[in-house]
Amino acid sequence: MSQVSLSNTSGAPARPSPVGSPLTAPYWEAAARGQLLLQQCADCGKVRHYPRLLCDGCFSDQTRWMPASGRGRVHSWTHCHHAFHPAFAPELPYTLVTIDLEEGVRALGRWRGGGLAIGDAVEGHFEQRAEGPELYFTPAA
């Protein structure tokens, strides 16, 4: 969920900020340090992303957090030409990518790089913004 502020000091609409919960707090705290964490079921070991209350493999509510490599491959992408929120309009067009992470889950982030092809190797990073951390991906080095 996002919390929306109608404007910032420049008078332009402010970007939505992530709002943590007890369930997602470890993810956002790590993101603020530049680290990508994933949930892992403490009973069956299944990795999941986005954070959820129950494991979709064994329905356990026992969770631990594991650091992710941030490495993966392009699964899909979309070029955004219309802002879903007015604060993103000055950044148009931009690209969102869906990445198959090495840990076996998918993550969504912004693209920072040239052309894209399905299967391209990428690396994830967090950009620290006033509104909160933002996950983006670049071509793997």
C-alpha positions in Angstrom: 0.0 0.0 0.0 1.1 3.5 -0.6 0.6 6.7 1.3 0.0 9.7 -1.0 1.0 13.2 -0.3 -0.6 15.7 -2.6 2.5 17.9 -3.2 6.1 18.4 -2.2 8.1 21.6 -1.7 8.2 22.4 -5.4 4.3 22.3 -5.6 4.4 19.2 -7.9 2.6 16.1 -6.8 4.7 13.9 -4.5 5.6 10.3 -5.3 3.8 7.7 -3.2 5.8 6.4 -0.2 5.8 2.7 0.8 3.9 2.1 4.0 5.3 -0.8 6.0 3.5 -3.2 8.2 4.7 -5.7 10.8 4.7 -8.3 7.9 6.8 -6.2 5.5 8.9 -4.2 8.0 12.0 -6.4 7.5 11.8 -6.0 3.8 11.6 -2.2 3.9 14.3 -1.9 6.6 16.7 -3.9 4.5 15.8 -2.0 1.4 16.7 1.3 3.2 20.1 -0.3 3.7 20.3 -1.2 0.0 19.8 -5.0 0.7 17.1 -7.1 -1.0 15.5 -9.6 1.4 13.2 -12.4 0.6 10.9 -14.4 2.8 11.5 -18.1 3.3 9.3 -20.6 4.9 10.9 -21.8 8.1 9.2 -25.2 7.8 9.5 -26.3 4.1 12.1 -23.8 2.9 10.1 -22.3 0.0 11.2 -18.8 -0.9 8.5 -16.3 -1.6 8.3 -12.7 -2.8 6.3 -10.4 -2.1 6.0 -10.9 1.7 3.0 -13.0 2.7 1.6 -14.2 6.0 1.4 -17.9 5.0 3.6 -20.2 2.8 1.8 -21.1 -0.4 3.6 -24.5 -0.3 2.7 -25.8 3.1 0.6 -23.1 4.7 2.9 -22.5 7.6 3.1 -19.1 9.2 6.7 -19.6 10.2 9.0 -17.3 8.3 12.6 -16.3 8.2 14.3 -13.7 6.0 17.1 -14.4 3.6 19.4 -12.1 1.7 18.9 -12.2 -2.1 21.7 -12.0 -4.6 19.8 -9.4 -6.7 20.9 -11.3 -9.8 18.4 -12.7 -12.2 17.2 -12.8 -15.8 14.6 -10.7 -17.6 11.2 -12.4 -17.7 9.2 -9.5 -19.2 9.0 -5.7 -19.4 6.7 -2.9 -20.2 7.4 0.6 -21.4 5.2 3.0 -19.5 3.9 6.0 -21.5 1.1 7.0 -19.1 1.7 7.8 -15.5 -0.3 5.7 -13.0 0.3 8.6 -10.6 0.8 12.3 -11.5 4.2 12.4 -9.8 5.6 10.0 -12.3 4.6 12.1 -15.4 7.9 14.0 -15.7 9.7 10.6 -15.8 7.8 9.3 -18.8 8.5 7.1 -20.7 10.1 4.6 -18.3 10.4 0.8 -18.3 9.3 -1.7 -15.6 10.9 -5.1 -15.7 9.8 -8.4 -14.2 12.9 -10.4 -13.2 13.3 -14.1 -12.5 15.7 -13.9 -9.5 18.3 -16.7 -8.9 16.4 -17.6 -5.7 13.4 -18.8 -7.8 10.9 -15.9 -7.4 10.0 -12.9 -9.5 10.6 -9.2 -8.6 9.4 -6.1 -10.3 11.5 -3.0 -10.6 12.5 0.0 -12.8 15.0 -0.6 -15.7 18.2 1.4 -15.9 20.0 0.4 -19.1 19.7 0.1 -22.9 17.8 -2.5 -24.9 16.2 -5.5 -23.3 15.8 -9.1 -24.4 14.0 -11.9 -22.5 16.7 -13.9 -20.7 19.2 -11.0 -20.3 21.2 -11.3 -17.1 20.6 -8.4 -14.7 21.5 -7.1 -11.2 19.2 -5.4 -8.8 20.0 -2.3 -6.7 18.0 0.0 -4.5 17.9 3.7 -5.2 17.4 5.7 -2.0 14.8 8.4 -2.6 13.2 10.8 -0.3 9.9 8.8 -0.5 11.7 5.5 0.2 13.8 2.9 -1.5 13.1 2.0 -5.1 14.2 -1.3 -6.7 15.8 -1.0 -10.1 17.7 -3.4 -12.4 20.7 -2.9 -14.7 22.5 -5.1 -17.1 24.8 -7.6 -15.3 28.4 -6.6 -15.2 
